[in-house]
Amino acid sequence: MNAIKMTIIVATLAVTGLASAALDPLTYVVELGYESSPVPAHEADRMTVKRCHNCAEDNVRFSTQTAYRLNGFNSQAVTLLEFSQAVRQIDDKDGLLFYVRFEADTKLVTDLVLNRAE
């Protein structure tokens, strides 16, 4: 009887773990400078990024679900128009850093984040 209970508990934990893992897709974050032209022209734009020096290029895509953030990943999302205008208003673009977070399987950009280099 105890073996059956233990089997049920282990199976339940395994299924629960698999279900929660399926809800969290693997994501990558790539850091880019302004010279990479990371600001999309429109919500359905695409861009090519490399996760590392020796990695293959990823052709990632923006969508209406992409969140544009002006001050870190935890900042309030703004519209693409507001994001583009804020970037254009910055005089010293050499000090800008952008973080592109995208899903590994769909190549969908979930966040485009602007940060100034320290």
N, C-alpha and C positions, 0 to 999 in steps of 0.2 A: 504494500500500500504506500509506504514512504517513497519507494522508487518511482511509482506512478506520479505522485505529487511533485517530486523533484523534476521529473521529465516535463511535466506540464509547466512548471515554473520556468525552467530553462528555455523551453520552446517559446513561451510567452515573451520572455526577455529578448530572445533572439529576434522574433518577429517585430517587436517594438523597436529594437535597435535598427533593423533594416528599414522599417517604415520611416523613422525619423531621418535616417541617412538619405532616403530618397527625396525628402523635402528640402534638403540643403545641397544644391548643386555645387560642384567644384568651381571656384572662381579664381581668376588671376588678376593681379594688379600690375600695371606697367606704368613707369614714370617717364614722362616726356617733357622736353623743353618746348618753348614757344616755336622754335624753328621747325618743329615737326608738324606744324599746322593742325593741332588737335581739336580745334573748335569746328564742329560740323556746320556745313552750309544750310542743311535742312534736317528734319527729324528722321529721314530715311537714308541718311548719308552712311558711307562706309569709310574705313581707313585701315591701313596695314600697320601692325605693330609686331615687335619681337619681344618675347618674354625674357630672353637672355642673349648674349652675344652669339652663342652657337645654336640657338633654337631656330626652328623654322618660323617663317612669318605667319601671323594669324591675320586673316581678313575679317575684322570685326565690324559689326553693324550697329547703328543707333536706331532707336525706335521711339514711339510716343511714351514708352515706359522708362526710358532713360532718365535718370535724375541728374540734374546739373546743380552743382554745389560750389559756392564761392569761398568757403572757409572751412575746409576739412570734411571728412566723411559724415560727421554727425551734425553738420549744419543743415539748415532748412533748404530744401530744394527750391530752385527758381526756374523760370521758363528758359528755353533756349535763347529767346530774344534778349532777356535780361542778362543771361550769362555772356552772350556775345557782346552786348553793349558794355558790360563791366570790364571785359578783357580789352576792348578797344580803347577805353578811357585810361588805361594804365600806361604811363610814359615809358618806364624801364621794363621792356618786355624780356630782356635778357635774364632777369631774375625770376621769371615765372616758371613754376613747375606745375604740370598737370598729371593727375593720376587717373588712368583709365581702368576701371574694374569691369571685367566681362566674364560671362559664363563659359566654361571650357567646352561644353558640348554644343551649345547653340551659337556661340560667338556673339551673343547679344551683349551690348554694353549696358550694364546696370547703373553705373555712375561715371560721370566725368567731373572731376574735382579740381578746383584751382587752388594752388597754394603758392605763396611767394617763397623763393629760396632764402634761407637764413644767411 
